[in-house]
Amino acid sequence: MLEKIGVPEDWKSKVKTISLISQIKSLISEVTKAKKSLKAEEKHRSLGKKVYQTFSKVKKTKINEIYESITGNVNTFYSTLHPKDAHKNIELNITSGRRASAELKMESFGSKEDPRAFASEGHLDSLGLCIFLAFAKRFNGPCNFIVLDDVVTTIDAQHRGRICKLLFEHFKDYQLLITTHDAVWYEQLCAHQRAFGISGAFKNMEIVRWTLETGPIIEPYKTRWDRIEARIKSGDKSGAANEARRYLEWVLRKVCEAMMARIILKAGRYTVSDLLAPAKLRVKDLVKDAEFKEKVLEGFQELEATVIMGNLLSHDNPEAENTSMAEVERFCEAVHELNNTFTCPGCGTFYKYYQDLKRIRCSNSRCKKQIEIVCK
């Protein structure tokens, strides 16, 4: 158009300049708006950063407070399970600069390290249980309900008994739902209920069978002696003898552990033949109290006279048919009587030998009918 109307070259330059200035003016307006927006965003960013830093600081402070509040319970619970243990003084801390900032330390042999570096699987599992229970104590509030499912898989019998004590001492106001495949720990739970005088507060049940059609069939739990008596009443000689033999293995193992008997170490399960002689010899050498000693030795003598019933009926033996129910019942009663001899009549807790006191006594500190047996 400029060429057609014959506009001079200097006018063409002016038009181009005016057009360029118009474009620049528009861009300057956009840049000015962008600067204002950027300034506002920088204020928001600064405020957000302060909020985040304050939140992070308060969060870490609060978490530290929570950790400090539960650390006392963790140590109390752990020392209940592992008294006089080389591992102690557990700490839970926040480590700055890390996203997963929880740090667990435990003193062991003079230095503080992560317990996963040196503790056994059983120690770590019991420590995990203590931390879980400490968190439950801190956070459950009015919902005082705890579920424990097979928590003693890697923990030995002595410490399993202490878990019972921990639960019944520190969580007596809680509703506990406990499941286990471990028959020994089940017996320990029942025994501690009696020892703490709270048997009426619990329902001890057993899943006797399970199918897809019916689901789990749950019945009230029967003690070893209840099961044996039921088999005797039904005329089941082999069943009663088998139950009594397992009962005897359990009693003899408890006697050897509680009285510190010397047994030959072996891999696998200890049988009656491994435990009977060491248990009898230990009591004979240890006990000074004439009345208790005589009663125990008579009990062992009765067992030795009848224990053949347990062996005879535990296998496919043709001679088993020649045994009478009276003979089987005598063996069962001998086993049960031995258990009763080593059980506190006041609370049902198994006796224990205290080497420093040279006494055999009930290990339940709450027992109101403490009986002491003098040892050499």
Phi, psi and omega in degrees: 000321180295324180293320184294321184270358174073044179282134180297161183297323181294329176289323176301317180296322180295318180297317179298320181294316179299319180296317180295319179297321179299318179295317180297319180301320179294319180293321178299321178297319179293319179296319179298316177297319180297320179297317178298316180296319180296319179299318179294319180293324178296324176295316178297318180298316180298317179294317178299320179296318178295318178298314181297315181296320179293316179299314181298319180294314180294319179300311181296323178297315181294318179296319177299319178298318179296313180300318179296323182290328181268341182300323178300315179292322178302313180293321178297313181295317183293321179291335174293320180281328184229066178295144179058033181272151178290338179265125185201185177049066181283139179231138171242122184226163173262131177254118182289152177085002179235141180290310174273087197266359180286133181231128181251127179230149177217137178283130179214118178054043172091354178230155180254121183221169170295124185299339180292347181281336188219341185282152178286169179298320178296318178295317181294320179294319179291325176295317177300320178297318180297319179294317178301313182294324178294320176295320178299319179297323184280322191250340185295329178057229182289345179273074185276067184227126182230134176250127177236118184243110177049057185270001185244021186304318184253012185255135185286169189299320182298316182284334176295322176297324180288333175296320176302312180300316179301314182294316185281340177272316188260348182229036182292339179266006182258151171271121184250132172244108186242128175239147180202150170265353187272106183295327180295314181293327176300314178298320179295320177299315179296318180296320180289330174300316178294319182296324180270000179067032184235023182303324181292345182272357184238151170245111180264113186240163180223133173278104187278333176195169184206133175222163177295327183285317187260340189077196181287136175259115187248130179229158176302140183290140176249137177291168178304315183292324176299318180294320179296314180299321180296321179290322178297316181296328180275357179081016182273090184296310182297316180298316180295317180294319179296314178299318182292325179294317177295321177300316181295319177301317180296314181298314182295321177297318177296319179298313181298320179291312185289327182263001180059047179285151178270118178236154179285124181292140179208157176276139178093198189277139176274137180256177179302319181295333178283333192251332188298307182297313178299322180295314180296314181297320181297313179297318180299318181279333189270315192281135176257327180300113188297317183296311181294319181299315180297318181296317181293314181295326174295322178296317177295322179297318178295321178296313181299329180283337186243350187298339178302333179298320179295319180287321184295320186264000180274349182230170179283088186240123181301331182287348181299331181294337182277354180277151179256159177297328179297321179292318178296316180298322178298318178296315181299316181293327177295320178296312182295323180293322177297318177299315180297327180296325182262013182245134180296125180291341182281321186227354178082011179275142180291139178296158178218142178272125177256106188297320182292330180268345187055047181222147166256128183206170176294134182273001180271110182294342181273352183296131182266357180234057182297128175244130180247136178245122184287136178242169182284000000 
